[in-house]
Amino acid sequence: MKRIRAMVATLLLLVSLGLCGCSLLPELAPSDPPNYQMTPKVGGDALITPGTLVVGVDTSKAPFAGESYGHIVGIDVDLAAALGDELGLKIKVVDVAEKGGPTALEDGDIDLFFAFDKNTASHFDCTFTGTYLYDAAALFTRDGSYGINKVEHLPEGAYVAVQRNTTTAESAYVLYGADVVVETDTLADAFSALANGEVQYVAASAVVGNYIAYTQYSDVVMVGVLDEPRAIGLGVKSSNKELAKAAGEAMETLKNNGIADLMIDKWLGANLELLDEPVVPVEPADANATDANGTKEGNGTEEASS
């Protein structure tokens, strides 16, 4: 009996040391994941590898996708996992930042890709399906600092920061004119200027801007959109009607049961209701509006990081 008590006391001591971060117990090998039986809702002929959905994401488009500690993470990665469960398929995530989703699809690298802008679908041999977000150029300000009744009526002396060479910058120049717009190299720099009081507004992608505000600036809010919201969803090869139909229905299920909203909330703090936001009428402040260097703005993509 004394021997058993001594063994128990020793074990409790080892466990207590382990809980304090000084574990003397050997590490346990991870157990195999449970072997769930999944019933695929997509035939093998519609996939590169039967039973597996190869998903393309663009890691240059945070928060849709990005790299963190050697792993690909983001809204699209989380939704891809849920989409795979709904379709009864395993998921393989591929970074298509270098090629782009449409090219990777045409080359047979992926079955579908995320963050597909519906407005560009006609430019590619792709079918748009499964809307899960809307995006638009939007205006952000510090909550309670610079109130406005209408987005197009900025207070006297206000400045709007934009990331140069982006479509959002182009919208800002058209609406407010070169005297009001302040260019920055990155969107992170634009929000930093807002936080430091150097500007009173930031014009940015609604999705990227809300991600930055949610993760870095608790007092920054979106006050309206500068153009019509556009649907963001999945791109599938036009000839692959089976996968397009199944993926679209699966994404609709994820939206209806609230799973998609939960995953978007995780990255943005809330699911954007851009269709309910006031849209600024595009009435040029200056028909010949140019940037500080005297050139028209480009069509670059805004980035969440510097």
Secondary structure as the mmCIF struct_conf table of DSSP 4:
data_model
#
loop_
_struct_conf.conf_type_id
_struct_conf.id
_struct_conf.beg_label_comp_id
_struct_conf.beg_label_asym_id
_struct_conf.beg_label_seq_id
_struct_conf.end_label_comp_id
_struct_conf.end_label_asym_id
_struct_conf.end_label_seq_id
HELX_RH_AL_P HELX_RH_AL_P1 LYS A 2 LEU A 19
TURN_TY1_P TURN_TY1_P1 CYS A 20 GLY A 21
BEND BEND1 LEU A 25 LEU A 25
HELX_LH_PP_P HELX_LH_PP_P1 PRO A 26 PRO A 34
BEND BEND2 LYS A 41 VAL A 42
HELX_RH_3T_P HELX_RH_3T_P1 GLY A 44 ALA A 46
BEND BEND3 LEU A 47 ILE A 48
STRN STRN1 THR A 49 THR A 49
TURN_TY1_P TURN_TY1_P2 PRO A 50 GLY A 51
STRN STRN2 THR A 52 VAL A 57
TURN_TY1_P TURN_TY1_P3 THR A 59 SER A 60
BEND BEND4 LYS A 61 LYS A 61
TURN_TY1_P TURN_TY1_P4 ALA A 62 PHE A 64
BEND BEND5 ALA A 65 ALA A 65
STRN STRN3 GLY A 66 SER A 68
TURN_TY1_P TURN_TY1_P5 TYR A 69 GLY A 70
STRN STRN4 HIS A 71 VAL A 73
BEND BEND6 GLY A 74 GLY A 74
HELX_RH_AL_P HELX_RH_AL_P2 ILE A 75 LEU A 87
TURN_TY1_P TURN_TY1_P6 GLY A 88 GLY A 88
STRN STRN5 LYS A 90 ASP A 95
TURN_TY1_P TURN_TY1_P7 ALA A 97 LYS A 99
HELX_RH_AL_P HELX_RH_AL_P3 GLY A 101 GLU A 106
TURN_TY1_P TURN_TY1_P8 ASP A 107 GLY A 108
BEND BEND7 ASP A 109 ASP A 109
BEND BEND8 ASP A 111 ASP A 111
STRN STRN6 LEU A 112 ASP A 117
HELX_RH_3T_P HELX_RH_3T_P2 LYS A 118 HIS A 123
TURN_TY1_P TURN_TY1_P9 PHE A 124 ASP A 125
STRN STRN7 CYS A 126 ASP A 135
STRN STRN8 ALA A 137 ARG A 142
TURN_TY1_P TURN_TY1_P10 ASP A 143 SER A 145
BEND BEND9 TYR A 146 TYR A 146
BEND BEND10 ASN A 149 LYS A 150
TURN_TY1_P TURN_TY1_P11 VAL A 151 GLU A 152
HELX_LH_PP_P HELX_LH_PP_P2 LEU A 154 PRO A 155
TURN_TY1_P TURN_TY1_P12 GLU A 156 GLY A 157
STRN STRN9 VAL A 160 GLN A 163
BEND BEND11 ARG A 164 ASN A 165
STRN STRN10 THR A 166 THR A 166
HELX_RH_AL_P HELX_RH_AL_P4 THR A 167 TYR A 176
TURN_TY1_P TURN_TY1_P13 ALA A 178 VAL A 180
STRN STRN11 VAL A 181 THR A 184
BEND BEND12 ASP A 185 THR A 186
HELX_RH_AL_P HELX_RH_AL_P5 LEU A 187 ALA A 195
TURN_TY1_P TURN_TY1_P14 ASN A 196 GLY A 197
BEND BEND13 GLU A 198 GLU A 198
BEND BEND14 GLN A 200 GLN A 200
STRN STRN12 TYR A 201 SER A 205
HELX_RH_AL_P HELX_RH_AL_P6 ALA A 206 GLN A 216
TURN_TY1_P TURN_TY1_P15 SER A 218 ASP A 219
STRN STRN13 VAL A 220 VAL A 225
BEND BEND15 LEU A 226 ASP A 227
STRN STRN14 ARG A 230 LYS A 237
TURN_TY1_P TURN_TY1_P16 SER A 238 SER A 239
HELX_RH_AL_P HELX_RH_AL_P7 LYS A 241 ASN A 256
TURN_TY1_P TURN_TY1_P17 ASN A 257 GLY A 258
HELX_RH_AL_P HELX_RH_AL_P8 ILE A 259 LEU A 268
BEND BEND16 GLY A 269 ALA A 270
HELX_RH_3T_P HELX_RH_3T_P3 LEU A 274 ASP A 276
BEND BEND17 GLU A 277 GLU A 277
STRN STRN15 VAL A 279 VAL A 279
BEND BEND18 ALA A 285 ALA A 285
TURN_TY1_P TURN_TY1_P18 ALA A 287 ASN A 288
TURN_TY1_P TURN_TY1_P19 ALA A 292 ASN A 293
BEND BEND19 GLY A 294 GLY A 294
STRN STRN16 GLY A 300 GLY A 300
HELX_LH_PP_P HELX_LH_PP_P3 THR A 301 GLU A 302
BEND BEND20 ALA A 304 ALA A 304
#
